Amino acid sequence: MYHYVKSISYTPRSNDEIKIKEELDFLAEQGYQMIRLIDDVNTSRQVVEIIVKHHINLEVFLGIKFSPELIDQEAPLEKIIKTKDVILNKRSNQQKVTELISLANQYEEIISYVSVGYLNISSFDYHMISVVELSKYLKMVKPKIKQPLTYSDSFYLWNTKLKELANLVDFIGIHVHPYYQDKFLSEAVDYTVLVLEASQENFNDKPVVLTETGYPRVNKEKLHITEEQRFYVDTIQQVMTEKNILVTIYEAFDSIDRLNPYLEKHGLYE
């Protein structure tokens, strides 16, 4: 468990079953053994059902994308929420948790891991939730599923603000993006490994895996740096193969519905 398999984050580029199947078939042909889903539960259910229906040889790392429950002062105008939105979002998130549990149990044979939440403590994606509320969601899910459970967020937040969550999860899921830490390509892999090892020391009673890492294909200056991306991805996959630690690359195709405050594109495949 938590051993290396070739894994990648996947967001469907449409809701058409034929097109989703084509994308999943393509990823399986590229040698991927697992996809990580971080969309709404309905989208994840559609993807899982297509995998089962068409017997596609892929495991699933199932995530959940919460709606914001905190008013974020850094959010852009279109993302600012009001008190009534918070109330509605809390109800929605509770329903999402219920649906996540149902999906994990219904397709236990292909859903290998579950993450309750994704980037909810930082303001990066403007869907912030308090650590207290996140703890409640983890406690709701853990006794009702059989899969190993985690929460996915920045290595920095796990090692500072989230240590109290460690007792509520089976493993620590960290994100490491050396590009955003202003690391040169020549030091990017070493930096990622160093962060992983430091996190392993800090959480020595829990497995630590790279639930997300990657390198942009198009950088902030809108320059294509495909060779740099491929070097980082290939090298970190080789290192994690040798260490036999799970790592999920971000991402298969450019996300089209995710608010990204940067100009980068991360999709390995256009």
PADO-166126 format. One record per residue (C-alpha): x, y, z; residue in one letter. Coordinates in pm, whole numbers, plus 50000, padded with zeros to 5 digits. Example, Ala and Ser with C-alpha at 12.3 -4.5 7.8 and 13.67 -1.06 7.14 Angstrom:
BEGIN
512304955050780A 513674989450714S 
***
This chain:
BEGIN
500005000050000M 501165035249912Y 503685019049677H 504575034149343Y 502155031149055V 502155053848753K 499505079248850S 498235112248710I 495595138248794S 492745137748546Y 489955162048470T 487615153448180P 487575179447905R 483905172947835S 480965153747982N 480575132347670D 481005095447752E 482735087147424I 485285115047466K 485935106147830I 486455069747734K 488915080447464E 490885100647719E 490915072147971L 491945047047704D 494745070547602F 496055073547959L 495955035748003A 497885031947675E 500505056147812Q 501105031648095G 499165049248369Y 497755026148633Q 495875051648842M 494065084748793I 493435110349062R 490035127349046L 489575161049217I 486335172949059D 482775173949189D 481425139949292V 479015137648997N 481865141148749T 483925115848941S 481015091448943R 480675094748567Q 484385087548517V 484355057848755V 481275043048589E 482905046248246I 486015028148373I 483864999748507V 481514998248207K 484324996147952H 486734975548166H 489505001448147I 492524990548348N 492805020648580L 492585024448956E 491145056349105V 492425079949372F 489105096349459L 489055132249578G 486385157549657I 486235194449571K 484555214149847F 482735247249812S 484155275950023P 482975280250381E 485175309850471L 485165344950333I 488545349250166D 489855384750161Q 492245376049878E 489535362749649A 488765381249325P 485455399549300L 483625370949128E 484715346449401K 483745366649709I 481045348949910I 478495361750160K 477125346850480T 474165331150301K 476625314750060D 478535299950352V 475345284150490I 474395269750153L 477945257550086N 478095239250419K 474915220550332R 476305213049988S 479605200450131N 477835177050371Q 475955162650076Q 479195159049882K 480685139250170V 477645116250173T 477985110749797E 481745105049829L 481165077650087I 478545061449865S 480815062049559L 483825048349750A 481785019349883N 479985011649559Q 483215009149358Y 485574996449622E 487244973449370E 488785001949168I 488855031249414I 492125025749599S 492515058249796Y 490245086449910V 491055122949980S 488565144150173V 489365178950052G 491925195349830Y 493695228749884L 491065240250133N 493345256850387I 495225279950152S 493595307649950S 495065294649624F 491815280949481D 489365302749675Y 487455274449841H 488695277550197M 487415256850489I 488495258950852S 490645231250997V 487845224751248V 485265218750975E 487695198350769L 488285176451074S 484545170451100K 484375159350737Y 487295135450785L 485605120651093K 482405116050893M 484175096350621V 486845075650795K 484615049950975P 482385045350669K 484915035250403I 487575008350373K 490055027450157Q 493045045950308P 492065082150374L 493965114850344T 493615152250290Y 495645167950007S 497425201050045D 500745219350034S 503675203450216F 504175236450399Y 500635236650540L 500835199950642W 504045206850830N 502755238351002T 498985242951031K 497675207750972L 499585185551213K 496435180551421E 494815163451121L 497425135851116A 495495114451363N 492405116051141L 494045102550824V 495795070650723D 498515088250526F 499785123450462I 499135136550110G 501475165150023I 501735187749719H 505195198749603V 505615222249308H 509255233349284P 508475257248999Y 506335278349233Y 509095278049493Q 511365294649234D 513645264349207K 515785259848898F 515065228848693L 518475214948790S 517465214549158E 513725207749123A 513815170049174V 516285172049464D 514095198449625Y 510975176849594T 512765146749743V 514145168050027L 510655181050110V 509275145650103L 512005132750334E 511565161850576A 507825155350587S 508475118450651Q 510585128150951E 507925151651083N 505205125251046F 507285094751129N 504265074051232D 502365080250906K 503185072350542P 503785103850336V 503075103749962V 503235129649685L 499575133849602T 500515161649362E 503665173449191T 504485185348846G 506045211748624Y 504345235448380P 504365229548005R 503745266747947V 505355290548197N 504395324648333K 505855341748028E 503655319347806K 506755301747677L 506525264747600H 508955245447819I 507845210447729T 511355195647752E 511795209248104E 508415195348206Q 509205161148063R 512605160548235F 511065167848575Y 508185143448535V 510345114948405D 512995120248671T 510645122848970I 508785091948851Q 512075073048829Q 513125084249177V 509755074849328M 509905041349148T 513225034549320E 511835045949655K 508575027349585N 506465056949701I 503195067749544L 503365099949340V 500655115849127T 501675139148847I 499705171048786Y 498125168248531E 496975148648225A 495215176648036F 494925213848103D 492085220148346S 489515242548180I 487205249348474D 489715256348749R 490465292448837L 494215296148801N 495695329548906P 498785321648701Y 499265317948328L 500885283648336E 499495252448174K 500365218948328H 498765193248099G 501265166947984L 499095159947683Y 497475186447463E 
***
